[in-house]
């Protein structure tokens, strides 16, 4: 299928982003080659087994412990107008983001996309503050043409941030407590949330979030938390929960 046909009618900036080079993987999360974002998200290729690397970042306010949600913009080609976690995207097949030691490539990609989508400056979210927790392997169609097939790295982050939302990426944001998120997920149609967010919420998010809140500290390790006159939540307090298994959620 040609680019002209498959991308017809979509936003010009989102079409441009479809030229980015993603990291194509084996089912054991081993680098195979690079592939365009368009190639990696066509269901025809996904159904043939094409798999790529991704990340899902969850940003929490250190004082309130609330999670920042975003609503994907209408312009997005995959899963438009859906609520999801703070930032979801892909490390690229470029120097720095293909590096695998200590998930540094994924963390660099998360820092880059937090700035691109939400306008969060890199100095507010130091790389060392991004706590990797685990990986999930999932497949989800968006519509008949587009979808996701990813090994998705889950990252937690606690930092006070200033938002300058990119409207081409994000149409709305919301800070929620665990109780508020549960109420929102009951109130809205299940199709209002991205499939990867629902999978992560069902299996991992709430237990980790509970631990995050229980482990408040006046001595945070995260560099982005510059003041702790009162107990704060710190994503780095969850380091002992890190699990490098690939959870197959197909």
Helices and strands as residue ranges (DSSP letters): H 3-6, H 12-17, E 21-25, E 31-36, H 37-41, H 43-46, E 52-60, E 67-72, E 83-84, E 87-89, G 101-103, H 104-118, G 122-124, G 127-129, E 131-141, E 147-158, E 170-176, H 178-187, G 190-192, H 195-200, I 201-205, H 206-214, G 235-241, E 246-248
